[in-house]
């Protein structure tokens, strides 16, 4: 028996989690599913928890970079998102996870970098939601965003008419604020040279000929995307949601902090917050040791943090 700390806005309550009951549904099925878009097809995996009756469906949005539907990228395999989906299925909850456009089996849906916008990812989620809303096998739609997927999910909820929203390891600050913090830790001139560029992009203005040492980050072709991303403040955006919200954060996450989770939960009176001891950014249990933490990013055999699935499943099943 483990102790889970739930923070409901500013009220801290400690409860004992006895488990939701990991029931393996014999009626579960797995299907390949395709979203047809104007710029190519986006591929996903649909897990139907129980084909004999209607179930809730969770649309899972993965994080930043070349992360595929399973939570992996070309240099790191941990299967965190795949395990999350399968764990929900064992609790009678269906799920859809997908490769973002330009990634893995959705490579054909990639667009010219100059034309890519943060809204492109938001619109893809809205279209997926429309597909699921029409599927009579499901009775409730929940959007779950992991890491960068949290902000995408928040924005999609506004148009997709989702019943609930779940943020897992989601940032509580705008991307430009996070970027400043990360660059400040870099040596030499990287930080001072970056600040004028970030400030310009925040104002919606591109910068010609960025310094060569910063070209990978601020190359002209990616600047329109950064402008579109920087304008969203997760705290402001989540405040406008009028549906039940769950914020989940781990204590050993080296990419997103408990402060981020608290900023999100404090922004909306409908939000509950769950802090899971020793859970890191890829949802695995690990002690506060950097080397051991990073090693979990490449360990697909390591199970998810024990309290993650019960916390999410319990929230979804709440009336």
C-alpha positions in Angstrom: 0.0 0.0 0.0 1.4 3.4 -1.0 0.5 6.9 -0.1 -0.6 9.3 -2.7 -0.8 13.0 -2.1 -3.7 14.8 -3.7 -3.7 18.6 -3.8 -7.1 20.1 -4.6 -6.2 23.7 -5.4 -4.6 24.8 -2.0 -6.0 22.0 0.1 -3.6 19.2 0.8 -5.2 15.8 1.5 -3.4 12.5 2.0 -5.3 9.3 1.1 -4.5 5.6 0.8 -4.8 4.1 -2.6 -6.1 0.5 -2.5 -6.1 0.2 -6.2 -8.8 0.5 -8.9 -8.7 -3.2 -9.8 -6.6 -4.2 -12.7 -9.2 -6.2 -14.6 -8.1 -7.5 -18.0 -11.1 -7.3 -20.3 -11.4 -10.2 -22.6 -13.5 -8.1 -25.0 -10.7 -5.6 -25.6 -9.5 -5.1 -29.2 -6.7 -3.1 -30.8 -7.2 -1.4 -34.2 -5.1 0.7 -36.5 -6.8 4.0 -37.2 -6.0 6.8 -39.7 -6.8 10.5 -39.7 -6.9 11.8 -43.3 -5.7 15.4 -43.6 -5.1 17.7 -46.5 -1.3 17.3 -46.1 -1.2 13.5 -45.5 -2.4 10.8 -43.2 -1.8 10.6 -39.5 -1.6 7.1 -38.0 -2.8 5.9 -34.6 -3.6 3.0 -32.4 -7.1 2.6 -31.0 -7.5 0.3 -28.0 -11.1 -0.6 -27.3 -11.4 -1.7 -23.7 -14.6 -3.7 -24.0 -16.3 -4.2 -27.4 -19.5 -5.5 -25.7 -20.4 -2.1 -24.2 -19.8 1.6 -24.4 -16.7 2.8 -22.6 -14.9 6.2 -22.0 -12.2 7.0 -24.5 -9.0 8.9 -23.8 -7.2 10.7 -26.6 -3.5 10.7 -25.6 -1.2 13.5 -26.9 2.5 12.9 -26.6 5.2 15.4 -25.9 7.6 17.6 -27.9 10.2 16.5 -30.5 10.1 13.4 -32.5 8.1 11.4 -30.0 5.9 8.7 -31.4 2.6 7.3 -30.2 4.3 5.0 -27.7 6.4 7.7 -26.1 9.6 6.9 -27.9 12.0 8.7 -30.2 14.9 7.5 -32.4 17.4 7.5 -29.5 15.2 6.6 -26.5 12.7 3.8 -26.1 10.7 3.6 -22.9 7.2 2.7 -24.1 5.7 5.0 -21.4 2.7 6.1 -23.5 2.0 2.6 -24.8 2.0 1.3 -21.2 -0.3 4.1 -20.2 -2.8 3.2 -22.9 -2.6 -0.5 -22.0 -3.1 0.3 -18.3 -6.2 2.2 -19.0 -7.6 -0.7 -21.1 -7.1 -3.0 -18.1 -9.3 -0.6 -16.1 -12.1 -0.6 -18.7 -11.1 2.7 -20.4 -10.4 2.8 -24.2 -7.7 5.0 -25.7 -6.4 6.5 -28.9 -2.7 7.4 -29.3 -1.1 8.6 -32.5 2.1 9.6 -34.2 2.2 13.3 -34.7 2.5 14.6 -38.2 5.9 14.1 -39.6 6.8 11.5 -37.0 7.2 7.7 -37.4 4.2 6.3 -39.4 2.8 9.8 -39.9 5.9 11.0 -41.8 3.8 11.5 -44.9 1.8 14.2 -43.1 4.8 16.4 -42.5 4.6 20.0 -43.7 7.2 22.5 -44.8 8.8 23.7 -41.5 8.2 27.3 -42.6 4.4 26.5 -42.7 4.2 24.6 -39.4 2.4 26.3 -36.5 1.5 25.2 -33.0 -2.1 25.4 -34.1 -1.4 22.7 -36.6 -1.0 20.2 -33.8 -4.1 21.6 -32.0 -6.2 21.2 -35.1 -5.1 17.6 -35.6 -6.3 16.8 -32.1 -9.6 18.5 -32.7 -10.1 16.4 -35.9 -9.2 13.2 -33.9 -11.8 14.2 -31.3 -14.5 14.7 -34.1 -13.8 11.1 -35.3 -14.1 9.7 -31.8 -17.3 11.7 -31.0 -19.0 9.9 -34.0 -18.0 6.5 -32.8 -20.9 4.9 -31.0 -18.6 2.6 -29.0 -17.6 5.4 -26.7 -19.7 7.4 -24.2 -17.2 10.0 -22.8 -14.3 11.8 -24.4 -11.3 12.6 -22.2 -8.2 14.5 -23.6 -4.9 13.6 -21.9 -1.8 15.6 -22.8 1.8 14.6 -21.7 4.5 17.2 -21.5 4.0 19.6 -24.5 0.9 17.6 -25.3 -0.7 19.2 -22.2 -0.9 22.7 -23.7 -2.1 21.2 -27.0 -4.8 19.3 -25.1 -5.9 22.4 -23.2 -6.4 24.3 -26.4 -8.1 21.4 -28.2 -10.6 21.0 -25.3 -12.0 24.4 -26.1 -13.3 23.3 -29.5 -13.6 19.6 -29.1 -16.3 19.5 -26.5 -14.3 17.1 -24.3 -15.9 15.8 -21.1 -12.6 15.9 -19.0 -9.0 17.0 -19.4 -5.9 15.4 -17.9 -2.4 17.1 -17.9 0.5 14.8 -17.1 3.9 16.5 -16.6 2.6 19.6 -18.3 4.4 22.9 -18.1 2.8 25.8 -16.2 4.7 28.6 -17.9 4.8 29.8 -21.5 7.4 28.2 -23.8 9.4 31.4 -24.0 9.8 31.5 -20.2 10.9 27.9 -20.1 13.4 28.6 -22.9 14.9 31.5 -21.1 15.4 29.4 -18.0 17.1 26.6 -20.0 19.3 29.0 -21.9 20.4 30.8 -18.8 22.1 27.6 -17.7 24.2 27.5 -20.9 27.8 28.8 -21.0 29.3 31.8 -22.7 27.2 34.1 -24.9 24.3 31.8 -25.6 22.0 33.4 -23.1 22.7 37.1 -23.8 22.5 36.6 -27.5 19.2 34.7 -27.2 17.3 37.2 -25.2 16.8 39.8 -28.0 15.6 37.1 -30.3 13.1 35.6 -27.8 11.8 39.1 -27.1 11.3 39.8 -30.8 9.5 36.5 -31.3 7.3 37.2 -28.3 6.2 40.4 -30.1 5.4 38.3 -33.3 8.5 39.6 -35.2 11.0 37.3 -36.9 14.7 37.9 -36.7 16.9 37.8 -39.8 20.3 36.1 -39.7 20.5 34.9 -36.1 24.0 34.2 -34.8 25.5 31.0 -36.2 25.8 29.4 -32.8 22.0 29.8 -32.3 20.9 28.9 -35.8 19.7 25.4 -34.8 17.4 26.9 -32.3 16.3 30.1 -34.0 16.7 29.3 -37.7 14.4 31.5 -39.8 12.3 28.6 -41.0 11.3 27.6 -37.4 10.7 31.1 -36.1 7.0 31.3 -37.3 6.4 28.1 -35.2 8.1 29.6 -32.2 6.0 32.8 -32.5 2.8 30.7 -32.6 3.9 28.7 -29.6 5.1 31.5 -27.4 1.8 33.3 -27.4 0.1 30.7 -25.3 0.3 30.9 -21.5 -0.9 27.5 -20.0 -2.2 29.2 -16.8 -4.4 31.6 -18.8 -5.6 28.9 -21.2 -6.5 26.3 -18.6 -8.4 28.9 -16.6 -11.0 29.1 -19.3 -11.9 25.4 -19.3 -15.2 24.6 -17.6 -14.8 20.8 -17.3 -13.2 18.5 -14.7 -9.4 18.7 -14.8 -6.7 16.5 -13.4 -3.1 17.7 -13.1 -0.6 14.8 -12.5 3.0 15.5 -11.6 5.9 13.4 -10.4 8.4 14.5 -7.7 11.5 13.3 -9.6 10.7 14.9 -13.0 13.8 16.7 -14.1 12.0 18.5 -17.0 8.8 19.8 -15.3 8.4 20.8 -11.7 5.8 20.5 -9.0 5.6 24.3 -9.2 4.4 23.9 -12.8 1.6 21.6 -11.7 0.6 23.9 -8.9 0.5 26.9 -11.3 -1.9 25.0 -13.5 -4.1 23.7 -10.7 -4.3 27.1 -9.0 -5.5 28.6 -12.3 -8.8 26.7 -12.4 -11.3 25.9 -9.6 -12.3 22.7 -11.4 -8.8 21.3 -11.2 -7.5 18.5 -8.9 -3.8 17.9 -8.6 -2.1 14.6 -7.9 1.6 14.5 -6.9 3.2 11.0 -7.3 6.2 10.3 -5.2 9.3 9.3 -7.2 7.6 9.5 -10.7 9.8 11.1 -13.4 9.0 12.7 -16.7 8.7 9.4 -18.6 6.3 8.2 -15.9 8.6 5.7 -14.3 9.5 5.3 -10.6 13.1 6.4 -9.9 14.9 8.0 -7.0 16.3 11.5 -7.1 19.5 10.6 -8.9 20.2 12.2 -12.3 22.0 9.2 -13.8 19.4 6.7 -12.7 16.7 9.1 -13.9 18.1 9.5 -17.4 18.6 5.7 -17.6 14.8 5.2 -17.3 14.3 7.1 -20.6 15.9 4.1 -22.4 14.3 1.3 -20.4 11.1 -0.1 -22.0 10.9 -3.0 -19.5 10.6 -0.7 -16.4 6.9 -0.4 -15.5 5.0 2.8 -15.0 4.9 4.4 -11.5 2.5 2.3 -9.6 0.0 5.0 -8.7 -0.3 6.6 -12.1 -2.9 4.4 -13.7 -5.1 4.2 -10.5 -5.0 8.0 -10.2 -6.0 8.6 -13.8 -8.6 5.8 -13.9 -10.2 6.9 -10.7 -10.5 10.5 -12.0 -12.1 9.3 -15.3 -14.6 7.1 -13.4 -15.7 10.0 -11.1 -19.2 11.2 -11.8 
